Structure formats: structure tokens, C-alpha cells
């Protein structure tokens, strides 16, 4: 089981405005990729793809993709709040 204890993470980056904009674009692209993975796996699960072991693996992969999506969203939100 995954440890669900939240930890505060501080990250200091010295970036120009252009670099910050590119970082945000890169994070948005990564988040979109994860959303695509989540949806792809949900479709496969809803279609009844595979046996029990395969479905369990798909569920695990979908959960990890959702976690990555959530973390990227948090990071993007923090960058936007900092920029304001």
C-alpha cells in the first residue's frame, strides 16, 4: 500500500520568464499525456479487456497515472499561484 502521508516539498528555481513559460508548457504536456493514459486504461477496463490478472495490472497502472496527473496538477497550480 502507498504511504498517503503528505510531505511539504520546497523547490527553488532561478528561471527567466521565458524559461518559466516553457516549464509550464512542458508540465501541461506531461499532464495531458497522463490524462490520455488514464482514459485509455479506463476504456480498456470498461470494455472488459483481459483476464483478472491483466485487469488488476490495468487498474494499478491507471491509479499510478492518476497519481502522476494529480501531482502535475498540483505543481502547475503552485507555479501559477507563485507567478501571480
N, CA, C and O of each residue as an XYZ file, in Angstrom:
336
protein
N       0.841     -1.175      0.000
C       0.000      0.000      0.000
C       0.890      1.244      0.000
O       1.965      1.242      0.599
N       0.456      2.267     -0.650
C       1.218      3.507     -0.769
C       1.047      4.358      0.478
O      -0.054      4.474      1.017
N       2.142      4.952      0.932
C       2.100      5.870      2.066
C       1.376      7.135      1.626
O       1.818      7.796      0.686
N       0.278      7.487      2.282
C      -0.531      8.646      1.897
C      -0.230      9.870      2.773
O      -0.983     10.843      2.759
N       0.869      9.819      3.534
C       1.259     10.942      4.364
C       1.815     12.047      3.481
O       2.785     11.844      2.751
N       1.189     13.224      3.555
C       1.638     14.347      2.726
C       2.943     14.914      3.282
O       3.145     14.990      4.494
N       3.808     15.302      2.374
C       5.067     15.937      2.751
C       5.160     17.258      2.011
O       4.810     17.351      0.835
N       5.624     18.254      2.692
C       5.825     19.536      2.038
C       7.160     19.502      1.310
O       8.184     19.120      1.877
N       7.133     19.906      0.055
C       8.333     19.922     -0.766
C       8.554     21.348     -1.236
O       7.655     21.975     -1.795
N       9.739     21.846     -1.007
C      10.083     23.182     -1.477
C      11.125     23.041     -2.575
O      12.071     22.261     -2.465
N      10.930     23.807     -3.625
C      11.816     23.746     -4.769
C      12.110     25.169     -5.200
O      11.195     25.961     -5.427
N      13.368     25.484     -5.309
C      13.746     26.822     -5.738
C      14.381     26.718     -7.115
O      15.342     25.977     -7.322
N      13.829     27.470     -8.043
C      14.354     27.506     -9.402
C      14.590     28.956     -9.783
O      13.710     29.798     -9.600
N      15.747     29.249    -10.303
C      16.034     30.585    -10.818
C      15.840     30.529    -12.326
O      16.717     30.072    -13.060
N      14.678     31.002    -12.781
C      14.315     30.924    -14.191
C      13.936     32.287    -14.729
O      13.393     33.127    -14.012
N      14.227     32.494    -15.987
C      13.738     33.703    -16.652
C      12.249     33.513    -16.922
O      11.724     32.407    -16.785
N      11.575     34.584    -17.303
C      10.156     34.481    -17.634
C       9.940     33.498    -18.780
O       8.979     32.728    -18.769
N      10.832     33.523    -19.765
C      10.713     32.610    -20.899
C      10.891     31.154    -20.449
O      10.158     30.270    -20.891
N      11.850     30.918    -19.582
C      12.077     29.568    -19.072
C      10.893     29.085    -18.241
O      10.489     27.926    -18.338
N      10.350     29.966    -17.438
C       9.190     29.620    -16.621
C       7.995     29.269    -17.510
O       7.261     28.323    -17.223
N       7.804     30.023    -18.574
C       6.711     29.743    -19.510
C       6.905     28.378    -20.171
O       5.946     27.624    -20.338
N       8.139     28.065    -20.544
C       8.416     26.772    -21.167
C       8.244     25.622    -20.178
O       7.775     24.546    -20.548
N       8.619     25.849    -18.935
C       8.415     24.835    -17.902
C       6.926     24.554    -17.744
O       6.515     23.397    -17.653
N       6.127     25.597    -17.710
C       4.690     25.407    -17.575
C       4.131     24.631    -18.776
O       3.303     23.737    -18.603
N       4.580     24.970    -19.983
C       4.135     24.237    -21.174
C       4.527     22.759    -21.093
O       3.731     21.884    -21.433
N       5.739     22.488    -20.646
C       6.205     21.103    -20.532
C       5.369     20.327    -19.508
O       5.027     19.166    -19.730
N       5.050     20.968    -18.406
C       4.232     20.315    -17.386
C       2.809     20.077    -17.891
O       2.212     19.039    -17.605
N       2.274     21.027    -18.634
C       0.936     20.850    -19.211
C       0.920     19.683    -20.202
O      -0.033     18.904    -20.231
N       1.974     19.566    -21.013
C       2.063     18.455    -21.955
C       2.158     17.125    -21.210
O       1.516     16.146    -21.592
N       2.955     17.095    -20.155
C       3.095     15.868    -19.372
C       1.755     15.496    -18.730
O       1.378     14.324    -18.700
N       1.043     16.497    -18.220
C      -0.257     16.234    -17.594
C      -1.257     15.717    -18.635
O      -2.037     14.810    -18.345
N      -1.235     16.279    -19.826
C      -2.128     15.815    -20.893
C      -1.815     14.367    -21.266
O      -2.726     13.586    -21.541
N      -0.543     14.011    -21.276
C      -0.141     12.638    -21.563
C      -0.711     11.691    -20.513
O      -1.239     10.629    -20.844
N      -0.600     12.081    -19.249
C      -1.127     11.238    -18.170
C      -2.642     11.111    -18.275
O      -3.184     10.032    -18.035
N      -3.331     12.184    -18.626
C      -4.779     12.118    -18.789
C      -5.136     11.145    -19.911
O      -6.099     10.387    -19.793
N      -4.373     11.162    -20.985
C      -4.588     10.205    -22.072
C      -4.411      8.772    -21.602
O      -5.178      7.889    -21.984
N      -3.397      8.542    -20.770
C      -3.167      7.200    -20.225
C      -4.330      6.765    -19.344
O      -4.779      5.622    -19.420
N      -4.816      7.679    -18.508
C      -5.938      7.364    -17.624
C      -7.151      6.962    -18.457
O      -7.781      5.938    -18.193
N      -7.469      7.761    -19.449
C      -8.647      7.484    -20.281
C      -8.488      6.191    -21.075
O      -9.438      5.418    -21.201
N      -7.294      5.955    -21.608
C      -7.059      4.739    -22.380
C      -7.261      3.498    -21.517
O      -7.882      2.524    -21.944
N      -6.741      3.545    -20.326
C      -6.876      2.396    -19.435
C      -8.316      2.230    -18.960
O      -8.785      1.103    -18.803
N      -9.025      3.335    -18.728
C     -10.427      3.241    -18.329
C     -11.264      2.590    -19.425
O     -12.149      1.782    -19.142
N     -10.980      2.943    -20.673
C     -11.712      2.334    -21.794
C     -11.441      0.837    -21.837
O     -12.359      0.038    -22.022
N     -10.187      0.465    -21.668
C      -9.850     -0.961    -21.699
C     -10.519     -1.706    -20.553
O     -10.985     -2.831    -20.729
N     -10.566     -1.081    -19.378
C     -11.223     -1.718    -18.237
C     -12.725     -1.826    -18.454
O     -13.320     -2.867    -18.177
N     -13.342     -0.757    -18.949
C     -14.792     -0.770    -19.148
C     -15.200     -1.731    -20.265
O     -16.335     -2.207    -20.293
N     -14.277     -2.015    -21.180
C     -14.560     -2.953    -22.270
C     -14.345     -4.399    -21.832
O     -14.575     -5.324    -22.610
N     -13.909     -4.595    -20.600
C     -13.702     -5.944    -20.095
C     -12.456     -6.615    -20.653
O     -12.417     -7.834    -20.815
N     -11.436     -5.811    -20.945
C     -10.208     -6.319    -21.548
C      -9.467     -7.263    -20.614
O      -9.240     -6.942    -19.447
N      -9.097     -8.413    -21.123
C      -8.183     -9.315    -20.430
C      -8.790    -10.118    -19.296
O      -9.972    -10.005    -18.972
N      -7.921    -10.941    -18.703
C      -8.325    -11.772    -17.573
C      -8.158    -10.985    -16.273
O      -7.816     -9.803    -16.296
N      -8.398    -11.635    -15.164
C      -8.335    -10.974    -13.863
C      -6.984    -10.363    -13.567
O      -6.908     -9.250    -13.045
N      -5.915    -11.075    -13.893
C      -4.570    -10.571    -13.641
C      -4.288     -9.341    -14.494
O      -3.710     -8.364    -14.017
N      -4.698     -9.394    -15.758
C      -4.487     -8.260    -16.659
C      -5.287     -7.051    -16.183
O      -4.790     -5.925    -16.198
N      -6.517     -7.287    -15.763
C      -7.363     -6.190    -15.288
C      -6.779     -5.565    -14.016
O      -6.828     -4.348    -13.840
N      -6.236     -6.390    -13.144
C      -5.610     -5.880    -11.919
C      -4.420     -4.990    -12.267
O      -4.221     -3.935    -11.664
N      -3.639     -5.427    -13.239
C      -2.483     -4.656    -13.689
C      -2.933     -3.324    -14.306
O      -2.329     -2.281    -14.056
N      -3.993     -3.373    -15.109
C      -4.529     -2.147    -15.714
C      -5.016     -1.170    -14.651
O      -4.790      0.035    -14.762
N      -5.677     -1.680    -13.633
C      -6.159     -0.829    -12.548
C      -5.001     -0.171    -11.817
O      -5.064      1.010    -11.475
N      -3.934     -0.946    -11.575
C      -2.756     -0.410    -10.904
C      -2.094      0.676    -11.752
O      -1.719      1.727    -11.234
N      -1.950      0.423    -13.050
C      -1.352      1.407    -13.951
C      -2.213      2.663    -14.035
O      -1.684      3.774    -14.079
N      -3.525      2.496    -14.057
C      -4.427      3.650    -14.099
C      -4.318      4.468    -12.812
O      -4.350      5.698    -12.852
N      -4.192      3.798    -11.692
C      -4.044      4.504    -10.402
C      -2.751      5.304    -10.359
O      -2.735      6.432     -9.867
N      -1.664      4.727    -10.872
C      -0.390      5.446    -10.900
C      -0.449      6.630    -11.858
O       0.098      7.693    -11.563
N      -1.110      6.456    -13.007
C      -1.270      7.566    -13.957
C      -2.094      8.681    -13.333
O      -1.790      9.858    -13.524
N      -3.138      8.320    -12.587
C      -3.959      9.326    -11.914
C      -3.141     10.073    -10.868
O      -3.269     11.289    -10.730
N      -2.307      9.354    -10.136
C      -1.448      9.990     -9.140
C      -0.486     10.973     -9.797
O      -0.302     12.086     -9.304
N       0.131     10.565    -10.917
C       1.036     11.468    -11.636
C       0.285     12.694    -12.143
O       0.795     13.812    -12.064
N      -0.922     12.490    -12.663
C      -1.747     13.602    -13.138
C      -2.032     14.583    -11.991
O      -1.923     15.797    -12.161
N      -2.393     14.045    -10.837
C      -2.711     14.891     -9.681
C      -1.493     15.682     -9.210
O      -1.605     16.863     -8.882
N      -0.337     15.034     -9.179
C       0.888     15.714     -8.744
C       1.273     16.813     -9.738
O       1.659     17.910     -9.335
N       1.167     16.518    -11.030
C       1.460     17.539    -12.044
C       0.489     18.711    -11.926
O       0.890     19.864    -12.082
N      -0.775     18.426    -11.653
C      -1.767     19.496    -11.471
C      -1.409     20.377    -10.279
O      -1.511     21.601    -10.349
N      -0.989     19.747     -9.188
C      -0.577     20.498     -8.004
C       0.619     21.386     -8.314
O       0.663     22.542     -7.895
N       1.583     20.850     -9.042
C       2.774     21.615     -9.403
C       2.417     22.789    -10.315
O       2.909     23.900    -10.116
N       1.576     22.553    -11.298
C       1.147     23.625    -12.207
C       0.405     24.709    -11.436
O       0.640     25.898    -11.650
N      -0.480     24.307    -10.549
C      -1.216     25.284     -9.733
C      -0.275     26.112     -8.863
O      -0.462     27.319     -8.709
N       0.737     25.456     -8.295
C       1.709     26.170     -7.455
C       2.512     27.165     -8.277
O       2.777     28.277     -7.819
N       2.899     26.782     -9.476
C       3.639     27.711    -10.357
C       2.779     28.913    -10.729
O       3.252     30.049    -10.723
N       1.518     28.657    -11.051
C       0.622     29.764    -11.419
C       0.394     30.695    -10.232
O       0.379     31.914    -10.399
N       0.217     30.140     -9.047
C      -0.001     30.964     -7.862
C       1.229     31.806     -7.543
O       1.111     32.955     -7.120
N       2.392     31.235     -7.746
C       3.639     31.939     -7.481
C       3.863     33.071     -8.481
O       4.429     34.110     -8.141
N       3.412     32.858     -9.720
C       3.612     33.840    -10.772
C       2.677     35.042    -10.637
O       2.953     36.115    -11.174
N       1.576     34.858     -9.921
C       0.581     35.937     -9.804
C       0.986     37.017     -8.853
O       0.244     37.980     -8.661
